[in-house]
Amino acid sequence: MAKIGTIELGDCPLLLAPMEDVSDPPFRAVCKEYGADLMYTEFISSEGLIRNADKSMHKLDIFDYERPVGIQIFGDNIESMRIATEIAENAQPDLIDINYGCPVKKVVCKGAGAAILLDLPKMQKMTAEIVKATKLPVTVKTRLGWDEHNIKILEVAQRLQDVGVQALTIHARTRHQLYKGKADWSYIAQVKEAANIHIPIFGNGDVDSPEVALEYRNKYGADGLMIGRAAIGYPWIFNEIKHYFATGQRLDKPTIAERVKVCSSHLKKSIEWKGDKIGIFEMRPHYTNYFRGITNFKPFRARLVEGKCEEEVISILEEIIDHQDELVAVEC
């Protein structure tokens, strides 16, 4: 039974990864509906929160139907991270998560994200200050290390646990790998099997099917699985994995009508939260993902991307259902 503070998540919970420009409230809503057990906001800049920047403050929006949900923050300045923690706590999430894993150059070059893995004493000091700054559980998401020559995830786990972190998610790649190559979950198993580590350890990286989820759960022993890219345009993956865990059988793939239904729901929530113009614009990348593997879909995608208002886009989506006999879903 995985537990973070008083938050009970059950056996091998499925977590939605915090993904920039993806894990916003509309996306989290559909993932929650289809089985995500714990979700996080997009990562939020500590400096942006301190400056009261609109983009950063907007990311603090959370809703009761999402719970449990964590707010993830990042930064390189310890005092800024402490203050940002207090600001984030005022938004009333269920936990605070620290990003020590983002590999993107614009984050790392400022000393934030995965860059902290080059300075473990600073990582420990920063984390201790964040834990002291909030009454909420504090968790961390990180990577194996900076590169293959600097994998210190066991030491990282021990240092974080020592200062009060209540769960650790490990993306089983180094910063140097970015999102390339195969994630090496053997390091997650090492942390999980370490006698002195007792906090929940969640695994992340390459979980993209029910079969892989079951294999990784059984082989590496993580307390839960975090899913990122595989959920983009495919929130059904959470319930598919749960069903496979319980029965050993795959659920049927979503029909075209089901894809349209969820895509439409995502669109409406996007407009509600962001307004017509931005809500419609920021949905455009999602259409390819929702209808990935559907042959003959290209003309519909082009029209969806060109749609200017909610009524127009919804009309095109409904038209897809009318033409579903001409569209073919293939395994992807």
N, C-alpha and C positions, 0 to 999 in steps of 0.2 A: 504494500500500500504506500504510494508516494504521497508525501505530505510536506507542505511548505508553511511553516508556522502553524496556524490553525486551518489552513486551506487543505482539505482532503481531496485528492485528485484520483483516487482509485488505483487499480493495478495497471501499470504501464500506460499512463495517460499519453495522449497525443497533443503536442503543443504546436501552435502556429508560430513560425519564426517571424521576428520583426524584420520587415523588408522595406527599405526606403522606396517611396512612391508606389507602394503596393499595399502594405498592411494598414490601411486607413479604416475608419469605422464602417464604410459600406462593404469593403472586402471582408472585414472581420465578421460582419453580420451574417454573410452567407456561409462563411466557414463555421461559425458557431452553430448555425442551423443544421449543418451536415456533419457535426460530430467533433469539432475541435474542443478539447477540454480546458486548455489554458492558452490565452493569446496575449500578445504584446503590441504596443503602439509601434509605429515607425520610430527609429532612434531620433532623439531630440537633443539638439545642441544645448549644453549648459550655458554657454555664452548667449545664445539666442533667448533663453528663458530669462536670464538676468537683465537683458536689454528690453525685455517685453516685446520681442519681435513677433509680428503677427503670425508668420509661418510656424514658428516654434510653439507659440501659445495655442494655435489652432490644433496642433497635434496632441494637446492634452485632453481633447474631448474624448470622453468615454461614456458608455451608456450601461444601464443596469442589465440589459439583456446579454451583454458581453461577459459578465462576470463568471469566473475570476479573470481579471485582466491586469497586466502589469504595464507600467510606464517605463520605457527604456531611455536612459540618458547617456551622453558621452561628452568627453572633454579631456583636457590635459592639465587644467589648473585645479588643484585640490580645493581651494576655497570656493571657486566657482561651482565645482561639483557639489560641494556641501550646500551652498545656497540653492542651487538648482533642485536638489533633493527636497528641500523644504517647500519650494514652489510646486514641485510635482506632487508632493503629498497632499497639498491643498486641493488637488483635483480629485482626491479620494479614490485612487486605484486600490487594488488589493495587495500590490507589492511594487517595489522599485527594482528595476533591473539595470545593471551597469554593462555597457558595451565595451568589452576589452578584446573584441575580435574583428571589427570592421577592417578589411584589408585595402580599402579604396585609397588611392594616393592622396587625394585632397584632405582626407581625414588623418591618415598616418603621418603626412609631412608636418602636421601641426602637433604631433606627439600624442594624439588620441587614438582610440580604437585599438588595433593590434600593436601599435607602437609601444604601448605600455609593457608588452612582453619583453622589451629590451631593458626594462628597469623594474625588476620585481619588488625591490624595497619601496619604490614610489607607489606601485600598484597596491601593495599592502597598506601603506599609510593612507592613500586616498580612500580605499575601501573602508578602512576603520573609521574615517571621518564621516563617510556616508552612512554607515551603520549607526553611528552615534547621533546623526542628525534626524533620524526618523524612527517612529514607532512601528512602521510597517516592516514586513520581512524584506530583506535585501537579497537578490540573486545576481548571478553574473553569467554572461555569455562570452566565451573566449575561444581561442584556437589552440592547437597543440603547441605552437611556439612560433618564433619568427621565421625560421627555415629549418631544413632537415638537420642542420648541425646544432640547432638550439631548441630542441624539444624538451621543455621542462614542466610538462603539464602536471606531473605528480607534485612537484614543489609548489606550483601555482595553486593546485587544489588544497594543499595543506595550509599555505599562507592565507588563502581566502577563508577557509573554514576556521582558522585560528582567530580571525577578527570578526567572526559572526555572520558570514554569508550562509544562507539557509538552503541554497540549492545552486548547482553549477551545471550549465549547459556547455558541452564541448563540441564545437565544429571540428570534425576529425581531419582537418587540413591545416597546414602551416599558412602564415601570411604570404609567404613567397608563392605558394600554389594558387593563391586567389581562389577561383572556383573551378580550377582545372585539375585534371588527374583524379585518381581514385581516393576517396576518403579512407583513412587508415583507422578503423575502429578498434584495432588491437590496443591502442593507447587508452581508449575509453575503458576497455576491459581491465587494463592495469590499474587505473584509478579506482574503478569500482571494486576491484579485489583487494586493494590496499587495506590492511588491517586498521590503520589509523584514520581512514576516511569514512565518515558516517552520514554525511549529508546526501540528499538525493543527487544522483548524477544522470543527466539527460544527454542523449546522443543526437547529433545532427550531422547530416551529410549523406547524400545519395539515397535517402529513403524515398523511393519513387514508385513503389508498388506494394500490394499486400504481401507478396511473397518475400520481398526484400525486408519488409518490416518484421515479419515473423522470424526470418533467419537472423537478423541483427539482434532482435530481442533475445532470442534463445542463445545465440553464440556469444554475445558480448555482455549480456546481463545488465544493460542500462535500465534505470528506474522508469524511464519514459523516452519517447521519441519525438524529436522536433522536426517538423516538415516545413520546407520553405518553397523552393521553386516548383515542386511537384503539385502544390496546391493552387498555383496561379491559373485561373480559368478552370480549375478542376477541384472545387471544394468537396466533391463526393469522395475524395480519397480517404478522408477521415473515417467515414462510415464503412467504406469498403475494407479498410484495414481492420476495424473492429469486428466486422462480420467474419472476416477471414480468421482472425484470432479465435473467435468463438466456434466456428464451424469447419474451418479448413476449406471452405468453398468461396468462390468469388461471387460477388453480387453482379447482376447484369449491368453493363455499361449504361449510362444515362441515354435516354432516347433524345432525338432532336428536339422534341417538344419539351422535355425536361431541361435541356440546355437553354432553350429560349426562355423558359420560365425563370430560371435562376439568373440568367443574364439580364432579363428585364427587371427583376428585383434589385439586382446590383445597380443598374442604371438609375432606377428611381431613388434609391438610397443615396447615390452619388449626387444627384441633383438636389435632393433635400438638404444634404450637408454642405455642398459647395456652391449651390446656385446653378442656374441653367447653363450658362456659358462654360464655366470651368468644369462642372459636373459632366457635361456631354463631352467636352474636349478630353478630359482625363480618362474617360471610359474607352476611348478609341483603341489603345493597345490591347485591351482585354478581349476584344471580339475575336481576334485570331486565336487566343488561348481557349475561349469557351467552345469554339467550333473546330479546334485542331483535330485532324484526322477525318474531316468530312469532305469527301470529294465533291467537286462541282460547286464549292462554296465561294470561290473567289469573287464572282460578280456581286454576291450579297455583301461580302466584306467591304468591297469598294463603296457600295452605297451606304453602309452603316457608318463608315469613316467620314463620309461627306455629309451625313445628317446634321441639320442645323438646330433642330428643336426636339423636345421629348416626344411629341406626337409623331413626328416624322420617323424617328428611330424605332419607336414602338410599332409603328405600322409596318416597317420593314421586317422587324422581328416576327410579327404575326404572319407576314407573307412567307417567311421561311417555313413555318408550320404548314401552310397551304401547299408548299412545294416539296414537302419532306420526302415524298415518294421518289423524287428525282435526285435526292441527295443520299449519299451512302456513307455510313459511319464505318471506318476501318480501324483496326487495332493500331494504336500508336504508342 
